[in-house]
Amino acid sequence: MDNNTPESGGFKGGLGSLFGGGSPEYSNTELNGVPLTGMSPLSPYLNVDPRYLVQDTDEFILPTGANKTRGRFELAFFTIGGCCITGAAFGTLNGLRMGLMETRDMQWSKPRNVQILNMVTRQGASWANTLGSVALLYSVFGVAIEKARGAEDDINTVAAGTLTGMLFKSTGGFKGAARGGLVGLAMSGLYALYNNWDHLKGTSPSHY
């Protein structure tokens, strides 16, 4: 059947008048100059100007008073989970290394495999627990200091890192807490310096 007959044209015209009335059809020549950045070509039979569909602004709607960056409470979940996964991965590799070294005089057999597996499991769980505990303490101190001061800056980062080191090593007495605080102060200070490196150089930051 030929769709270009006058009857088919009249039929399409009748449907067009029934559902909105004689909408103009865009030809490929007319759509050549229309920018379609980030979109697939639209059908020429749609009664929509494609230029109105291009989004030049952010598609996210933030509540009134909300910040565009995540706060410490939102980042706490990512920090704790990431540290647990990192600790488990590092502990697994360390346990595998230790297991292979301790059983290097044994032949490959079931007892050796079980011993290596036990070492991998213990080391993975130990490192995951250690880094997860440190991340939990750091996140709790960071959120508490932010709420107490009512501001979010590098002072909170350094203070939270120092208190985390002191509390984590407090079981070793005053000297242990002091050493832990110094380690936390140094690590949090380096992290704050890294975040403000572009500002210190006088250039605009390349990350958000």
C-alpha angles and dihedrals in degrees: 000000000000112000093195096070119118089247092059091047090052091047091053090046090052092052090046092054090045096053102037108325131268101335113193117248119230114224124212090251092057093049096050094088096046113104111234099180111170093002137095117242112279126229112267088225094066114103091221129105105233091213090072091057097060110106113216096167136058114290094211122093114209123203118253110282095011121135124236091227127064119257127228093266092056092045092049093077092051092045095050094044093045092050092049092051092045092049092048092050094047092045091050092054092044092048091050091051093048093045093052091048095048094047099039091112092054126085121244102273140128095275091053092048091050092050092050091047091051091051092049091049095049095046094045093050093044095052093043090052093047098049092039091054092049091049091048093052092046092049093047093049091045094052092044093050092046092052092045096049097035091222138091116219143119092284088071090051095051094043093048092049093049094048091046092055093047095049095043092054096035091107088072093064130246094320092049092050090048092051091047091050092051091050091049091047092051095047095045090045091054090048092051090047091052092051092051098040094106091048092050091051090051096244130119114263115258095206132055 
